[in-house]
Amino acid sequence: MHYNQLEASIYDKVYAGLTADIAFWQNFARETCGENGQALELACGTLRVMLPVAEGGVRVTGIDQSPYMLELAQKKIDAAGDDVRARITIQQGDMRSFELGRSFDLIYIPFNTFGILTTSADQLAVLASIKKHLAPNGVFAFSVFFPDIARMHGEVLKRWQAEMDEAFKDGTRVMRDNVRAVDTRKQIISVTWRNKVYRNQILESEFITDIELTYFFPREIEHLLTRAGFQIVHYWGNYERQDFWKIREPWQQIVVARAISDL
């Protein structure tokens, strides 16, 4: 349900305040691709990250499975300047089985999206597709949250919790709360949201969305990438690129890897 039409309609409002990772991906893409390279973002959504990457001067292609998210993405592209539009390509596709017929200097998956792959088979299928599309010496990068074990098993997760109540300039107000469940055997967090959207103080829509996310531990990521034919070259614990293993409280796992045959 998560990326159906109603969820897509409020996505940009729900995540309007999420900006901490944008400068990281902008700079990393520019450094990795240089002036003539190309990047590929998987699960690009409404271009929250991808549009700034293109604005930073990188030619970038985006793939997403949701036609509703891509419809919103296209509106952003249409509103961009000529130079930015010339650097952006989007298309519908499944990141487990895409075939673009060209290679990229950088392929990346931001914002925990690698976690929507809830089976080893799906994870390996994505990694195989990525490896097939990496240019010589190209890199694959992704970010997932570092699991907070104490918080994940707290009783509070079993109760509905307020997540947002915000009014916007276009006259809409979005109210949203969530409840979570953790399956420790499958390492999956299930989140269900109750959403209410008001326009000019009148309830316009009310709906439920949900998602399942795999949570990953560092050793697991290392084994998964090795099995898929990759070697980790950077493992950062935050968007300041601090070494995951050296900082006291890492909250992200930002992984950069190369295909082993390219090393």
Stockholm file with secondary structure:
# STOCKHOLM 1.0

chainA/1-263         MHYNQLEASIYDKVYAGLTADIAFWQNFARETCGENGQALELACGTLRVMLPVAEGGVRVTGIDQSPYMLELAQKKIDAAGDDVRARITIQQGDMRSFELGRSFDLIYIPFNTFGILTTSADQLAVLASIKKHLAPNGVFAFSVFFPDIARMHGEVLKRWQAEMDEAFKDGTRVMRDNVRAVDTRKQIISVTWRNKVYRNQILESEFITDIELTYFFPREIEHLLTRAGFQIVHYWGNYERQDFWKIREPWQQIVVARAISDL
#=GR chainA/1-263 SS CTTSHHHHHHHHHHTTTCCTTHHHHHHHHHHHHTTTCEEEEESCTTCTTHHHHHHTTCEEEEEESCHHHHHHHHHHHHHSCHHHHTTEEEEECCTTTCCCSSCEEEEEECTTGGGGCCSHHHHHHHHHHHHHHEEEEEEEEEEEECCCHHHHTSGGGGSCEEEEEEECTTSEEEEEEEEEEEETTTTEEEEEEEEEEEETTEEEEEEEEEEEEECCCHHHHHHHHHHTTEEEEEEESSTTCCBTTTSSSCCEEEEEEEEGGGC
#=GC SS_cons         CTTSHHHHHHHHHHTTTCCTTHHHHHHHHHHHHTTTCEEEEESCTTCTTHHHHHHTTCEEEEEESCHHHHHHHHHHHHHSCHHHHTTEEEEECCTTTCCCSSCEEEEEECTTGGGGCCSHHHHHHHHHHHHHHEEEEEEEEEEEECCCHHHHTSGGGGSCEEEEEEECTTSEEEEEEEEEEEETTTTEEEEEEEEEEEETTEEEEEEEEEEEEECCCHHHHHHHHHHTTEEEEEEESSTTCCBTTTSSSCCEEEEEEEEGGGC
//
